[in-house]
Amino acid sequence: MWSNLKSSDDANILAALNKSQAVIHFNPAGEVLYANENFLNAMHYDMKEIEGKHHKIFCDDIYTASDDYTNFWEDLRRGKFKSGRFKRFDKNGNEIWIDATYNPVFDKKGNVYKIVKFASDVTLSVLKTKESFDRVQALIYFRMDGTIKDANQNFLNVMGYKLDEIVGQHHKIFCDPEYANSQKYLDFWRDLNNGDLQTGEFVRHKKDGSEVYLNASYTVEYDAEGKPFQVVKYANDITNKVMATREINRSIESTSTGAQEMSSSVSEISDNISHVGSQVNMISNQTEEALNILEGLLSASGRMGDVLKFITDVADQINLLALNANIEAARAGEAGRGFAVVADEVKKLSSLVSNSSEKISTEIGEIQTASESVSNASRQVHESIFSLNETTGSIASAVNQQSAVTQEIAENITRISDLVNETK
């Protein structure tokens, strides 16, 4: 009785699955034995068109020629269960996506005699999701050995390839040869095979050899047994951003260098102005000292004039005495003749002193006039130097302020450059 109930229950379960799932049976060689209506409708075939045909008719030629496809059927023949999301093609060549399980069925001896596939059509969901990604991201699919399985149009547009030019090729076709042959590259794929996500900015090469910069994530997808079976790369082309950042950095570096050079020039100017200021101060002190000497000279000239006046007065008095002596000598007659000669000589000497005093007085007057002119000119020079000294001080202060501002600009530019690099 239990056996009858179980058989009835199994039949009911199979009937329920037939109603909700697309079901197809294969022999171990992969040839179609049976397909239900759900499967035939999804793939747009009649039963007579697929009966006895190999499973390959639902797949693309590149996949069926691959080791992955060969291993897929060998695993099924060994009794290994397969599940996942698969890309297949209907009668018209349209892409069909299914969530499916491939279930080996065993006979009483434990041998696989049939593979039954249960599938749900998820094409609409996959294509809508893919369409959303295609709008914003470049996608490419790899086997775990780095061989390319598929790529979306965004990726092909970025890299300049057609799909048939890259499927079956290794990921290294996008890399610099030196990097592709390095230990770092081997470690990159080893880490992916260990399930480690790889993210960052990557430099790759287009079909024409030019560089392209990608902000990308390499994600690992797992099969039903929890083993990695493919790598999916999600990428955005950031080449323009990287190039713009480089140009900004070049401009910032140039501006920073110019600002630093300006700061050095301003510092040099400041030093020169300080030197000029010191020289001006020294000249100002020397001019002031010269003024003091000139004033002393004028004072001495004045005193010399007083002395000369005294000498002139004395000469006049001697001249008067000589005149009186001549008068007295004339009165004395012959006895005063000798005295008269002396009186004449004294008068001549007095006249000579008087004439010399007048000449000296004239010279001293000219010296005083010249000294006063020089003194006045020196005062004007001193005042001009004092004014120049104040101006030089103001310029030096302004230059120092400019130097500080220029240095601050250079430091700000450097900080901006650092921020730009941090946000790349």
PyMOL commands that set and color helices and strands:
alter all, ss='L'
color gray80, all
select helices_A, chain A and resi 2-20+37-43+47-50+55-58+61-64+67-77+123-136+153-159+163-166+171-174+177-180+183-193+239-422
alter helices_A, ss='H'
color red, helices_A
select strands_A, chain A and resi 22-26+32-35+82-89+95-106+112-121+138-142+148-151+198-205+211-222+228-237
alter strands_A, ss='S'
color yellow, strands_A
deselect
rebuild
show_as cartoon
